[in-house]
Each structure stands twice: as structure tokens, then as C-alpha cells.
Amino acid sequence: MKVAGGMHCPSLNIFGTFFPSWMLSALIGLVAGVVAYKVFSLPLIKARVTPQPLAYPSIILTITFIVWLFWYGQ
């Protein structure tokens, strides 16, 4: 979003304090990653999710970017 004089970083007013909107997107991505971990921990699925140190951060980042693009994308 362009504002006269430069760029504007979207922010949210939470309990009277302004937070950058990327923090909310990251929090939603983190929660989605925990849910994915719980779902993928089922024995039949766990064996197919490899390598796990790459899979879960990738899921978190993907959800974070999707939330950011759909919520704040232009």
C-alpha cells in the first residue's frame, strides 16, 4: 500500500499496541505447522514424510506466505 512519502507497513492494533501484520501471519503459520505435525504423526503418514526437518518448516513458511498474500496482497 503506497502512502504519500513512502511505503506503509500494515499493522494491527492489539490491546492498544501496534504489531506488524507479518507477526500475525507467522503465528497462523506456526499454528498450522503444529496441526500438520499432529496429523502427520499418525503411523501410516509419518513414514512417508521425509525428511522431517525440512517438511515442517516448509509447511509453516508456505502457510505463512499464503496467509500474507491473501490477507494483505494487492
C-alpha positions in Angstrom: 0.0 0.0 0.0 1.6 3.3 -1.1 1.3 6.3 1.1 2.4 9.8 0.3 6.1 9.9 1.1 6.9 6.1 1.1 5.7 2.6 1.9 3.4 1.7 4.7 3.8 -1.5 6.7 0.4 -2.9 7.6 0.0 -3.1 11.4 -2.7 -4.4 13.7 -3.9 -2.7 16.9 -3.9 -5.4 19.6 -4.8 -4.3 23.1 -3.7 -0.7 22.2 -0.3 -1.7 20.9 0.5 -1.8 17.2 2.2 -5.0 15.9 3.5 -5.7 12.4 1.0 -7.8 10.4 3.6 -10.3 9.5 3.7 -11.4 13.1 0.0 -12.5 12.9 0.7 -14.3 9.6 3.7 -16.1 11.2 1.6 -17.1 14.2 -1.1 -18.5 12.0 1.6 -20.4 10.0 3.1 -21.8 13.3 -0.3 -23.0 14.5 -0.9 -24.6 11.1 2.6 -26.3 11.4 1.7 -27.7 14.8 -1.6 -29.0 13.4 0.3 -30.6 10.4 2.7 -32.2 12.8 -0.1 -33.8 14.8 -1.8 -35.0 11.6 1.4 -36.3 10.1 2.3 -38.1 13.4 -0.1 -40.8 12.5 1.9 -44.0 12.0 0.8 -44.5 8.3 1.7 -41.0 7.3 4.8 -40.5 9.4 6.8 -43.0 7.4 6.1 -41.1 4.2 7.0 -37.6 5.4 10.8 -37.4 4.9 13.0 -35.5 5.6 11.1 -34.2 8.6 13.5 -31.3 9.4 12.7 -29.8 6.0 9.0 -30.8 5.8 7.6 -29.0 8.8 9.4 -25.6 8.4 8.3 -25.7 4.7 4.7 -26.2 5.7 5.0 -23.4 8.2 6.5 -21.0 5.7 4.0 -21.9 3.0 1.0 -21.3 5.2 2.6 -18.0 6.4 3.1 -16.8 2.9 -0.3 -17.8 1.7 -2.0 -16.0 4.6 0.1 -12.9 4.0 -0.7 -12.9 0.2 -4.4 -13.5 0.6 -4.9 -11.1 3.6 -2.5 -8.2 2.6 -1.7 -9.0 -1.1 -2.6 -6.4 -3.7 
